[in-house]
């Protein structure tokens, strides 16, 4: 009986902090653009949520690897999307990588 090591994915949480007058615009941007993310190589899942009380947007993402996600983020920076999102925010987004365990 052989055990096979299964490569686990990388879970990513990305939290954004829109300026109060930019929250609706930011949420609309995510709704309209996350299909590109879903189609990006290495992306297994992406979901988003908005907390009105704290005015925070959170993305829950599952990627094949941290490197796949970083390649995607670099692409979003190159095409100008990340700089636009940061400009509409009160501070830099918080991106945290988690090792999938279940």
C-alpha positions as CSV (number, residue, x, y, z in Angstrom):
1,X,0.0,0.0,0.0
2,X,1.5,3.3,-1.2
3,X,0.5,6.7,0.1
4,X,0.6,9.4,-2.4
5,X,1.2,13.0,-1.4
6,X,-1.5,15.2,-2.7
7,X,-0.4,18.7,-3.4
8,X,-2.6,21.1,-1.5
9,X,-3.6,24.4,-2.8
10,X,-2.9,27.9,-1.5
11,X,-5.8,29.8,0.1
12,X,-5.5,33.6,-0.2
13,X,-7.4,36.3,1.7
14,X,-7.2,39.8,0.3
15,X,-8.8,42.6,2.2
16,X,-9.4,46.0,0.7
17,X,-10.3,49.2,2.5
18,X,-12.2,51.5,0.2
19,X,-12.6,55.2,0.9
20,X,-16.2,55.8,2.0
21,X,-17.2,57.4,-1.2
22,X,-15.5,54.7,-3.3
23,X,-17.0,51.5,-1.7
24,X,-19.8,51.1,-4.3
25,X,-17.4,51.8,-7.2
26,X,-14.9,49.2,-5.8
27,X,-17.6,46.6,-5.3
28,X,-18.9,47.1,-8.8
29,X,-15.3,46.8,-10.1
30,X,-14.9,43.4,-8.4
31,X,-18.3,42.2,-9.6
32,X,-17.4,43.2,-13.2
33,X,-13.8,41.9,-13.3
34,X,-13.5,38.8,-11.2
35,X,-14.5,36.6,-14.2
36,X,-11.0,37.5,-15.5
37,X,-9.6,36.2,-12.2
38,X,-11.6,32.9,-12.4
39,X,-10.2,32.4,-15.9
40,X,-6.6,33.1,-14.9
41,X,-4.3,30.1,-14.9
42,X,-4.0,28.6,-11.4
43,X,-7.2,30.1,-10.0
44,X,-9.5,27.5,-8.6
45,X,-12.0,29.7,-6.8
46,X,-12.6,33.3,-5.9
47,X,-15.5,34.8,-3.8
48,X,-15.9,38.2,-2.4
49,X,-17.8,39.9,0.4
50,X,-18.4,43.4,1.7
51,X,-18.9,44.4,5.4
52,X,-20.9,47.7,5.5
53,X,-20.1,48.2,9.2
54,X,-16.3,48.2,8.8
55,X,-16.3,49.3,5.1
56,X,-14.1,46.4,4.1
57,X,-14.0,44.2,1.0
58,X,-12.6,40.7,1.4
59,X,-11.7,38.2,-1.3
60,X,-11.4,34.5,-0.5
61,X,-9.3,32.8,-3.2
62,X,-8.0,29.3,-3.8
63,X,-4.9,29.0,-6.1
64,X,-2.8,26.1,-7.3
65,X,0.2,27.8,-5.6
66,X,1.4,31.1,-4.0
67,X,3.5,31.6,-7.1
68,X,0.4,31.4,-9.4
69,X,-1.3,34.0,-7.3
70,X,1.7,36.3,-7.3
71,X,1.9,36.0,-11.1
72,X,-1.7,37.0,-11.3
73,X,-1.2,40.0,-8.9
74,X,1.8,41.1,-11.0
75,X,-0.4,41.0,-14.2
76,X,-3.1,43.1,-12.4
77,X,-0.3,45.6,-11.4
78,X,1.0,45.8,-15.0
79,X,-2.4,46.5,-16.5
80,X,-3.0,49.2,-13.9
81,X,-5.9,47.6,-11.9
82,X,-4.1,47.3,-8.6
83,X,-2.8,50.9,-8.6
84,X,-6.4,52.1,-9.3
85,X,-7.8,50.0,-6.4
86,X,-5.1,51.3,-4.0
87,X,-5.9,54.9,-5.1
88,X,-9.5,54.3,-4.1
89,X,-8.5,52.9,-0.7
90,X,-7.6,54.3,2.7
91,X,-4.6,52.0,2.9
92,X,-2.8,49.2,1.1
93,X,-4.6,45.9,0.8
94,X,-3.8,43.1,3.2
95,X,-3.0,39.9,1.3
96,X,-2.4,36.8,3.5
97,X,-1.4,33.3,2.2
98,X,-2.6,30.2,3.9
99,X,-1.6,26.6,3.3
100,X,-4.7,24.5,2.5
101,X,-5.1,21.8,5.1
102,X,-8.6,20.5,4.5
